């Protein structure tokens, strides 16, 4: 990989750039919290060649949402489920909007 390739990944939300320690520090939580999110299959960090967990910015946003819910008193299992349901709802709304747009293009309103 060249230096130019590495710079291109700086904007990649899915690039696993953060170690567990750094991710926990950024979120103001503990590595155990991040491991728990993995155990509940909310996020699955990639592993370095040495077996260390690496997190992407996208995964950190999900973990931050989980932390927000847990800080409000939601059990971690429930927080993980809520986030999965929120994600499914967002995807369903996106698909519905696409269907509505396609239907409108296929059947434009009649001119008066």
N, C-alpha and C positions, 0 to 999 in steps of 0.2 A: 504494500500500500504506500502510495506517495503522500507527501505532505498535502498536495492539492486534494486528494481523496479524503484525507482526515478533516480538512476544513469544511468540506461539503457536508459532513455529518453533524456539524455544529447545530444545524437547523433541523435535524432529523429527530422528531419526537419519539421515534421508536428505537433509536440507537441506545444500547445499554451502557451509558457513560458513567453511572454513579455506583460506587461501592455501597455495600450495606451501611457501613459506618457513616459515610457522607450523606446517604439518603436519609438515615435516621436523624442526623444532625440538622439537615435542611428542613425536615418535617417537625423537629422538636419532639421526637419520640424515641423509642428504644429499638434496637435491632430485634428484640423479642416481638415487638408489635408487628414489624415487617414480616417476620417469620410466621406469625399467626395469620396474617393476611394470605400468605402463601399456603398455609395449611387449610384455610377455608377456600382456597382456589379463587380468590378474588384477583390476585396478580401472581404471575409465575415469572420470576426473574430469570434472565439468562445466566449461564454459568461461564466464568472465565476458564481458560485452560487449566488453571490451578483449582477449579471447583468453587471459586468464590462467587457469590451472588452479585449480579450487576443489574441496575434498574434504569429504565428509560424515563424521560420527562413525562411521558404519558402515564406510566405506572405510578410515578410520584404524585401526579394529579389525582389519580384514583385513591392512592393511599392517603392523601390529604383530605379527601372527602370522607373516607372511612374514619380518619382521626376526628374530624369535625363531628360526626355522628356519635362516636364513642365518647367524646368530651361532653356531649349533651346528655349522656346517660344511656345511650343505646348499647345493648350487648354487642360484642364484636360479630357474633354469628348473624344477628339481625341486621347490623350495619352492612355487612357484606351482601346479604340478600337484598336489602333496599337498593344498594348501588347497582346490582345486577338488574333489578326490575326497572330502575330509572333508565339504565342503558337500553333495555329492551323497549321501553316506552318511546324513548327518543328515536330509535330505529324504526319502530312502527309508524310514528308520526312522519318521519322522513319518507317512508315508502308510500304512505297515504297521500302525501303532498305530491309525490311524483305521479301517482295514479290520477289524481285530480287534474294535474297539469296536462297529462296525456289525453285524458277524456275531453278536456276543454279544447285542445288542439284538434282532436278528431271530430268534434261536433261543436263548431263555433256557434254562438247565439245568432239567431236570424236578425237580419237588418230590418229596421222599422220602415 
